[in-house]
Amino acid sequence: MSIFTEQEFRNIANQKAGPRGLRGAVNEQRTFSKSTSTTSIFLSHSHHDKAKIEQAKIFFENLGISIYVDWADQTMPERTNGITAVNIKNQIINLNDKFVLLATNNAVASKWCNWEVGIADAFKLSSKNMALLPLADNSGHWDGNEYLQIYPRIEKNQLQNGGEGYFVWFPDGSYMKLETWLEN
């Protein structure tokens, strides 16, 4: 198993995006609805990673998953404040089935992302509804903190019959296909 590099993830997202490309994927009109999707994900991320957020949105939507990105939510305050925190907490706990940290080096350093991981830890981890999607820089370097090792991780793996598959690896060494994790 191995974590994605930024370039590998960009290539996967470009393939999945097809002719429409990646630009503006997060700014499209949101069609977030429990009736049109079996699972919804709160995507925790650094706002410094806009291109990677668009790639993650394409990646998960191609699996039939709705993605919640806070700054694309028109009901959020224009400037972050206490209401922002309350809304984000509600999204993590009550309104989205899964929590995924797009764990770039920027996100690992972000105070907001670390706060969101703490919320998800309390409300999503025990039901196996939390995972990290670590993205190393193109040289393979990832700044993941030691405490992040206690969380499940979405990684790629070469399949025996060729090609790549995506799996959620748990700290106890068990794993499941990403699609199966998303369905549960």
C-alpha positions as a printed Julia matrix, in Angstrom:
184×3 Matrix{Float64}:
   0.0    0.0     0.0
   1.13   3.53   -0.56
  -0.19   7.03   -0.23
  -0.88   9.12   -3.28
   1.5   11.82   -4.42
  -0.11  15.07   -5.5
   0.68  14.32   -9.16
  -0.75  10.79   -9.01
  -3.96  12.09   -7.46
  -4.19  14.89  -10.05
  -3.82  12.31  -12.84
  -6.58  10.12  -11.36
  -8.91  13.11  -11.0
  -8.17  14.25  -14.57
  -9.04  10.78  -15.89
 -12.3   10.75  -13.93
 -13.21  14.33  -14.9
 -13.15  13.51  -18.6
 -13.67  16.29  -21.12
 -15.13  18.77  -18.62
 -11.8   18.97  -16.8
 -11.17  19.95  -13.2
 -11.5   23.72  -13.21
 -14.33  25.0   -11.05
 -15.58  21.61   -9.86
 -16.1   22.89   -6.32
 -17.87  26.05   -7.44
 -20.53  24.19   -9.44
 -24.07  24.32   -8.11
 -24.16  21.8    -5.31
 -26.56  18.91   -5.73
 -26.05  17.6    -2.24
 -29.02  15.45   -1.39
 -29.46  12.29    0.6
 -32.0   11.15   -1.99
 -29.48  11.31   -4.87
 -26.51   9.82   -3.05
 -26.1    6.85   -0.78
 -23.3    8.48    1.22
 -22.13  11.99    1.97
 -18.65  13.05    3.03
 -17.53  16.06    5.02
 -14.22  16.89    3.34
 -11.85  18.5     5.82
  -9.11  20.41    4.0
  -6.8   23.38    3.95
  -8.11  26.35    2.0
  -4.59  26.6     0.52
  -5.26  23.4    -1.45
  -8.07  24.52   -3.78
  -6.88  22.47   -6.78
  -6.55  19.34   -4.64
 -10.04  19.88   -3.2
 -11.44  19.97   -6.72
  -9.58  16.74   -7.49
 -11.0   15.07   -4.36
 -14.5   16.21   -5.28
 -14.18  14.6    -8.74
 -12.62  11.44   -7.23
 -15.47  10.84   -4.76
 -18.32  12.0    -6.97
 -17.25   9.42   -9.56
 -17.92   6.84   -6.85
 -21.45   8.22   -6.4
 -20.64  10.14   -3.22
 -21.78  13.65   -2.29
 -19.05  15.93   -0.98
 -19.54  18.76    1.49
 -16.96  21.57    1.18
 -17.54  24.35    3.7
 -16.51  27.32    1.56
 -18.83  26.2    -1.24
 -21.75  26.32    1.23
 -23.67  29.52    0.59
 -25.17  29.44    4.1
 -21.75  29.9     5.73
 -20.79  33.37    7.01
 -18.48  35.33    4.71
 -15.88  35.66    7.48
 -15.12  32.79    9.83
 -16.55  33.19   13.31
 -18.34  31.2    16.01
 -21.29  30.51   13.69
 -18.85  28.97   11.21
 -17.61  26.59   13.91
 -21.16  25.63   14.95
 -22.14  24.98   11.33
 -19.04  22.89   10.64
 -19.53  20.86   13.8
 -23.15  20.19   12.8
 -22.07  19.12    9.31
 -19.53  16.67   10.76
 -21.77  15.2    13.45
 -25.26  15.23   11.97
 -25.41  16.03    8.27
 -22.67  13.92    6.65
 -22.21  10.17    6.92
 -18.43  10.1     6.6
 -15.51  12.35    7.46
 -12.41  12.47    5.26
  -9.4   14.65    5.95
  -7.67  15.56    2.7
  -4.38  15.25    4.56
  -2.0   17.43    2.59
   0.99  19.0     4.29
  -1.05  22.25    4.47
  -3.99  20.48    6.13
  -1.77  18.74    8.69
  -0.53  22.2     9.75
  -4.01  23.78    9.82
  -5.62  24.58   13.18
  -9.1   24.23   11.68
  -8.34  20.79   10.2
  -6.93  19.55   13.49
 -10.05  20.83   15.29
 -12.28  19.05   12.74
 -10.31  15.81   13.18
 -10.99  16.07   16.93
 -14.73  16.43   16.31
 -14.73  13.5    13.89
 -12.68  11.4    16.3
 -15.4   11.75   18.94
 -18.37  11.15   16.64
 -17.21   9.13   13.6
 -14.18   7.0    14.49
 -15.9    4.31   16.57
 -18.38   3.63   13.76
 -15.55   3.48   11.2
 -16.89   6.56    9.42
 -13.64   8.5     9.47
 -10.54   8.25    7.29
  -7.58  10.26    6.1
  -6.72  10.7     2.45
  -3.01  11.52    2.75
  -1.39  13.32   -0.2
   2.39  13.44   -0.25
   4.17  16.11   -2.23
   5.56  14.97   -5.57
   8.85  13.93   -3.98
   6.89  11.53   -1.72
   7.24  13.66    1.44
   4.25  13.81    3.8
   4.25  15.71    7.12
   1.74  13.45    8.86
   1.87  13.83   12.64
   2.34  10.78   14.84
  -1.22  10.97   16.18
  -2.6   10.66   12.64
  -1.33   7.06   12.64
  -4.33   6.07   14.8
  -6.8    6.81   11.98
  -7.82   4.77    8.94
  -6.21   5.86    5.68
  -7.35   5.77    2.07
  -4.51   4.44   -0.06
  -3.9    2.91   -3.44
  -2.69  -0.6    -4.09
  -1.68  -2.51   -7.18
  -4.29  -5.17   -7.86
  -3.3   -8.74   -8.6
  -5.08  -8.6   -11.95
  -3.41  -5.32  -12.91
  -4.43  -1.73  -12.4
  -4.9    0.1    -9.13
  -7.47  -0.27   -6.41
  -8.35   2.0    -3.52
  -8.62   0.72    0.02
  -9.24   1.96    3.54
  -6.52   0.63    5.84
  -7.25   0.52    9.57
  -4.58   0.88   12.26
  -5.09  -2.76   13.31
  -3.91  -3.91    9.85
  -7.35  -4.78    8.51
  -8.64  -3.16    5.34
 -11.59  -2.95    2.99
 -12.17  -1.69   -0.51
 -12.94   2.01   -0.58
 -16.26   1.38   -2.3
 -17.31  -1.02    0.47
 -16.33   1.5     3.16
 -18.35   4.19    1.4
 -21.43   1.94    1.27
 -21.37   1.07    4.99
